[in-house]
Structure formats: structure tokens, C-alpha cells
Amino acid sequence: MVRFLQQLLVPALLLFASIGLMVVGAEVFLRIADISYPVWYVPDSITGMALRPGAEAIQRREGFGRISISSAGLRDREHALEKPAGKYRIAILGDSYAEAVQVDVEQTFWKLLERQLSACSRLAGRTPEVLNFGVSGFSTAQELLTFRHKARTYSPDLVLLAFTSGNDVRDNSRVLDGDSTVPYFVVSDGRLTLDDSFRGDPAFRARESFAAGAFLSALRYSRTLQLINEFRRAVKSGELALFSAQPTENLQKGGEEYQPPHNSDWAQAWDTTEALLSQINSEVRESGARFTVATLSNPGQVNPSKDVRESLAARLDVPDLFYPERRVAALGMREGFPVFNLAPQLQQIASEREIFLHGFEDAPGAGHWNAEGHRIAGELLAEMLCNNVIE
């Protein structure tokens, strides 16, 4: 019997030792090669997901960005909760364009905006302080909740919502978006009602479980587990894994965003989006701050090639690619908040200079803003805010 146990035990120990050596070897190799797929997101009972406070990472999936998350869960530096004397605070609400992990912090439009506004004479001696509350994948609904539960507590003087027409309208519809792990608002009898049923969704509850928390903790330190998790994410062809390194955010899913609503689902999505923007405007004003919206740009809108842009418009049977810009601007006129449409100006600049404002070396003209896109957007916003909003 003892001999039999020895015959089983020795191979088992050798097997475990071999596996252990392989794991250690893989960790050493991945660290020497500086290969990692870090995690900087956690589940959140208010917005569905949030940035993990204190996270440090390097992002290479699109562009290159050094990621540092503040103790308050912002992709930003530390900010005091109480507004210091002599500061003019601007809170940025937005999605992946505001989070901007594709570039370093100093290259983001909101950091450039802060520097550019330091020369604004209308500030009358006040120092601009921009706080970035952007989180990749956020809808306008999540941005409203972010203002209510986080941004408002910092007493901003101005709230700037960075509106991404390529996905924001779709993301505000449970039917069109289909993500059961995030909150939505619905319009009923002319009123917005919060649908926070995601809290009871099995997928969301799994993310909050002890086992998921332990796995998330292990992912923070193990490059091998990060690689396995990234492989799982890739196999799912862009679907959000349990803890993917970065939420998948389709920037242009089908072109419907450039067209007037063609069915009841899109009509309802637009109605909800407009109601959300109006509600944010109302709550920001009640807090004593000013509200403004900047509609950003999608790759197709600002492609430097006129032929490419006209081909896309022809395929979608639209006169141009600025329907969402006009609609949000019209809402601003009705509700009394300024709207700055960046895409037409960015299109002109990209065409004149023959440059891509979206994309990086591996995919020029696609995806998020590159450093040049951020730089020009930051300069345009600084000029617009200084001349038309700051008082």
C-alpha cells in the first residue's frame, strides 16, 4: 500500500512542480518583455462599473497611455473635495473619449483645455481646474448618475458633457444597447424614471461576488492571468468579458446615428437622450453651475478624404454626417444651454491639413482621437468656453 501511494505521490509532486515552474517562468518572461493586460475597472452599484481607485497601468491596445486612477476613482490627478479659493472648476462628463486611455494624461483634451484656459481673461484672476469624470462605455444615463453622486460634490462652476454621437444615443436604450449590467432611464408620461434592475442581474451579481473579487485581486498582480483573461476577451470577439482590461465600446455600429430615427426604437432612444441632457442641465443649474455640451467627432465625420466622407453619406442616404450635431444643438437652443459642435470644425482642419485626427499607426483614421485630435479639440474648446460660457 505504501509503495502504491509512493508511486502516485511522486508523479503528482513532479507534475505540480512542473506546472509551478511553468507559471513562474511565464511570469518572469511577461515581466521582462513588459507584456501586461491590466485591469482598472470594478463593478459599481450606481453606474454599473467604475474606475478602480489607485490603479496604475499601461494601455497598449489602442495607442499608448499610462493609466493612473486617483483615490476618488478618476483618470486624473488628485483633487481636493472642497474647491480651493480662487479656482474655477470644470467637471468633464463623458465616455472613452474623456477617459482617453489611448494617450498620456498630458495629451488629453481636458488637460490641454485646463492649460489653454489659464490665459482666458474672463477668468479674472481665477485658476482653471478641470476634473475628469469620464469612464469608457458610459452612456448619458450613467453620466447623469455620475453628476448626482460624484461630480456635484466637487462644487464645479461649469459642467461640460462630452457627447459622442457614434454610440451615446444607442447606449441610452436597453433595447438597442442590450447590456443588462448597467442602469438605464426610461421616459414615461414625460418623466425620466431610473431603471436600476441591473443590480439583480446574475452577470452583475457575479462580478460583485467574493470569487470574482478574489479573481480581480489576482489579476492585478499576475501577468499570466491577465494574458489568459485577454485571450478569453479576444475569443468572445469584442464582447465584454467578466473583467476585461478595457470595456469594448463600439464607436460606430451601423450608421443609424447619422440618420433621423427610422423606427420606434431609435425614436425612443433619441427621446430618452434628449430628456437626459435636459435633466442634467436642470440639475447642474440647480447646483449653481453652468452646463454646456460639446459634441465630439466620429472617424467617418472627420476623415481627411472628401471622397470617403461623401461615400459614407451616400451609403447611408443622408445629405451629410452631422444629423446628431444639429439635433443636439437644437435641443440646446430650446433648453437654454450652449452646444459646441466640434465635428464640422475638425472635419475642415483634417481636410485642409490632410491629417487623421482619429487612430494610430496600426489603424490610422479609425477608433478614438489620437494626440493631434485631442490637441486641436482642446484648443477649440478653450476658445469656445472662454468667449461664450465663462463669466
Secondary structure, DSSP 8 states (H G I E B T S, - for coil): -HHHHHHHHHHHHHHHHHHHHHHHHHHHHHHHTT------EEEETTTEEEE-TT-EEEE-SSS-EEEE--TTS-SS----SS--TTEEEEEEE-SHHHH-TTS-GGGSHHHHHHHHHTT-GGGTT-EEEEEE---TT--HHHHHHHHHHTGGGG--SEEEEEE-TTTHHHHT-HHHH--TTS-EEEEETTEEEEE-GGGG-HHHHHHHSHHHHHHHHHHHH-HHHHHHHHHHHHHTTT---TT-SS----S-SSSGGGS---SHHHHHHHHHHHHHHHHHHHHHHHTT-EEEEEE---TTTT-S-HHHHHHHHHHHT-S-S-HHHHHHHHHHHHHT--EEEHHHHHHHHHHHHT--SB--TTSTTSSSB-HHHHHHHHHHHHHHHHHHT--
